[in-house]
């Protein structure tokens, strides 16, 4: 640790350059994965609905929807990141006197309680948002050839607003099934000595689970 610290002080400009370049590279890789995933969601739905394994045709056919979903996801991610930083800032601001004095008083406890409560609702909101997008919004974009914002409004008004109770039940059911599928996935990874955890291999080995959840959402929308 001391050697690393000494090197950083001696090569501070190089360290900053490498750090910024690394962060920028990670952001680019994340954006690339998000873009491919956004296009891939429509390829998956097309393969399930039409019972085929086409690649180039759905990739081109749903280009507009895929790119729209990508931009929507990135914008939403920036907003959620800001909200997360805001929660951290509020907690730090409440505990600032304790941080400066390096003691734990009522302000520190209040900061933990407030931050923990806000973080809990933040995580619950993110899970609900992910559920809404994957189960309602993306299939709506696929079925109606809509862009993301329009599909958001349509999915909420047509699929959720008048069926809030059944939507909650669907959420709870898919949550239970998600826990079960996560257990199966962990068993598959352990049984294959982590080979099933490799990027491409995992998508092939666990494909039945992915297809099941996609079909589950489509069957609910059909009802």
MARZA-843386 format. One line per field, with one value per residue (C-alpha): z, y, x. Coordinates in Angstrom, 3 decimals, padded with zeros to 6 digits. Example, Ala and Ser with C-alpha at 12.3 -4.5 7.8 and 13.67 -1.06 7.14 Angstrom:
<rs>
pz	c(007.800;007.140)
py	c(-004.500;-001.060)
px	c(012.300;013.670)
</rs>
This chain:
<rs>
pz	c(000.000;000.896;-002.361;-004.336;-002.422;-003.140;-006.847;-007.050;-005.477;-007.795;-010.923;-010.005;-013.520;-015.022;-012.294;-013.010;-016.754;-016.327;-013.869;-016.100;-019.157;-017.266;-016.117;-019.632;-021.069;-018.527;-019.418;-023.128;-022.489;-020.330;-023.042;-025.686;-023.580;-022.866;-026.569;-027.616;-024.788;-025.833;-029.402;-028.175;-026.115;-029.305;-031.041;-028.147;-028.250;-032.025;-031.764;-029.133;-030.819;-034.313;-033.127;-035.094;-034.556;-036.927;-036.116;-038.877;-039.722;-036.215;-035.556;-038.515;-038.147;-034.550;-034.918;-034.040;-030.955;-029.793;-030.135;-028.434;-025.521;-025.278;-025.049;-022.570;-020.398;-020.393;-019.491;-016.761;-015.452;-015.141;-013.188;-010.865;-010.309;-009.373;-006.921;-005.366;-004.945;-003.490;-000.845;000.014;000.142;002.477;004.811;004.794;005.423;008.480;009.864;008.967;012.587;013.679;010.749;011.636;015.324;014.580;017.089;016.903;018.363;017.634;014.328;013.148;014.135;012.434;009.301;009.265;009.793;007.187;004.654;005.188;004.806;001.674;000.246;000.923;-000.975;-003.698;-004.218;-004.160;-006.743;-008.989;-008.803;-009.612;-012.464;-013.922;-013.624;-015.398;-018.236;-018.880;-018.433;-019.819;-021.647;-023.845;-025.041;-025.815;-027.881;-029.721;-030.317;-031.273;-032.904;-030.526;-029.154;-025.477;-024.082;-026.021;-024.992;-021.348;-021.434;-023.339;-021.086;-017.954;-019.219;-020.941;-018.855;-015.341;-014.540;-014.671;-013.488;-010.563;-008.276;-010.793;-011.700;-008.045;-007.911;-011.110;-009.592;-006.434;-008.427;-010.703;-007.639;-006.146;-009.487;-009.784;-006.446;-007.545;-010.904;-009.138;-006.969;-010.062;-011.763;-008.768;-008.742;-012.473;-011.955;-009.083;-010.901;-013.936;-011.858;-012.766;-016.508;-016.712;-015.378;-018.448;-020.509;-023.608;-021.958;-019.256;-021.851;-023.541;-020.411;-018.734;-021.922;-020.829;-017.784;-019.928;-022.420;-019.607;-018.084;-021.499;-022.267;-018.813;-019.445;-022.939;-021.664;-018.973;-021.527;-023.796;-020.958)
py	c(000.000;002.419;001.595;002.303;005.533;006.636;005.837;007.821;010.882;010.566;010.082;012.005;013.346;009.873;008.436;011.005;010.377;006.601;006.935;009.261;007.089;003.969;005.552;006.812;003.343;001.690;004.170;003.399;-000.349;000.100;002.146;-000.442;-003.293;-001.291;-000.539;-004.194;-005.318;-002.806;-004.104;-007.708;-007.465;-007.035;-009.825;-012.134;-011.187;-011.591;-015.041;-016.134;-014.705;-015.941;-019.122;-018.533;-017.867;-014.938;-012.368;-009.803;-009.307;-008.374;-006.445;-004.203;-004.235;-003.019;-000.614;002.425;000.792;-000.557;002.786;004.579;002.134;002.658;006.443;006.145;003.722;005.968;009.057;007.143;005.834;009.381;010.460;007.441;008.089;011.685;010.479;008.022;010.761;013.020;010.399;010.092;013.881;014.265;011.570;013.104;016.589;015.393;013.582;016.352;017.535;013.949;013.415;016.558;015.658;011.950;010.951;009.227;011.202;011.516;013.227;010.232;007.826;010.064;010.094;006.288;005.949;008.577;007.305;003.677;004.466;006.525;003.843;001.138;003.037;003.880;000.195;-000.736;001.968;000.733;-002.860;-001.724;000.426;-002.466;-004.707;-002.182;-001.654;-005.332;-006.689;-003.869;-001.205;-003.276;-005.697;-002.642;-001.172;-004.486;-005.052;-001.481;-000.423;002.554;004.636;004.457;007.504;006.758;003.095;004.140;006.144;003.463;000.636;002.584;003.638;000.373;-002.327;-000.954;001.899;-000.149;-003.386;-002.209;-005.115;-007.819;-005.955;-006.076;-009.792;-010.329;-008.417;-010.552;-013.774;-012.892;-011.882;-015.352;-016.982;-014.745;-015.976;-019.569;-019.026;-017.312;-020.409;-022.627;-020.351;-020.509;-024.306;-024.421;-022.219;-024.369;-027.649;-026.537;-025.185;-021.583;-022.317;-021.395;-017.942;-017.017;-014.222;-016.123;-019.546;-018.193;-016.803;-020.218;-022.391;-020.163;-019.407;-021.455;-019.181;-016.043;-017.351;-018.383;-014.889;-013.270;-015.652;-015.095;-011.345;-011.827;-014.265;-011.786;-008.970;-011.266;-011.852)
px	c(000.000;002.803;004.603;001.426;000.896;004.466;004.098;000.836;002.478;005.461;003.313;000.180;-000.506;-000.159;-002.395;-005.139;-004.861;-005.121;-008.008;-010.021;-009.283;-010.334;-013.597;-014.303;-013.601;-015.919;-018.671;-018.251;-018.360;-021.478;-023.184;-022.275;-023.675;-026.838;-027.301;-026.858;-029.149;-031.831;-031.788;-031.564;-034.757;-036.787;-034.892;-035.790;-039.479;-039.546;-037.977;-040.522;-043.611;-042.710;-040.953;-037.780;-034.090;-033.633;-030.952;-030.460;-034.159;-035.423;-032.191;-033.053;-036.848;-036.822;-033.921;-036.054;-037.542;-034.175;-032.409;-035.304;-035.174;-031.410;-031.710;-034.581;-032.584;-029.505;-031.555;-033.360;-030.048;-028.686;-031.797;-031.560;-027.848;-028.637;-031.300;-028.832;-026.224;-028.924;-029.747;-026.066;-025.730;-028.716;-027.359;-023.876;-025.280;-027.237;-024.177;-021.702;-021.180;-020.490;-018.136;-016.191;-015.973;-015.429;-018.100;-021.484;-024.370;-028.066;-027.303;-025.292;-028.066;-030.628;-028.471;-028.318;-032.081;-032.996;-030.442;-031.446;-035.160;-034.633;-032.322;-034.932;-037.627;-035.113;-034.275;-037.980;-038.685;-035.844;-037.130;-040.689;-039.410;-037.408;-040.476;-042.725;-040.261;-039.517;-043.058;-045.225;-043.247;-040.897;-043.643;-045.818;-042.999;-042.691;-046.404;-047.316;-043.995;-043.841;-041.002;-040.122;-041.958;-045.148;-045.009;-044.519;-047.766;-049.668;-048.507;-049.450;-052.892;-053.875;-052.167;-051.633;-053.988;-057.195;-055.580;-053.471;-054.413;-053.553;-050.346;-049.264;-050.055;-048.074;-045.146;-045.210;-045.536;-042.624;-040.599;-041.102;-040.327;-037.262;-035.949;-036.555;-034.838;-031.930;-031.520;-031.562;-029.032;-026.688;-026.972;-026.176;-023.116;-021.856;-022.601;-020.567;-017.638;-018.598;-018.482;-022.185;-021.299;-019.247;-020.873;-022.014;-022.317;-024.644;-027.061;-027.231;-027.443;-030.033;-031.990;-035.063;-035.421;-035.139;-037.703;-040.060;-040.200;-040.654;-043.529;-045.018;-045.238;-046.695;-049.349;-050.393;-050.699;-052.727;-055.211)
</rs>
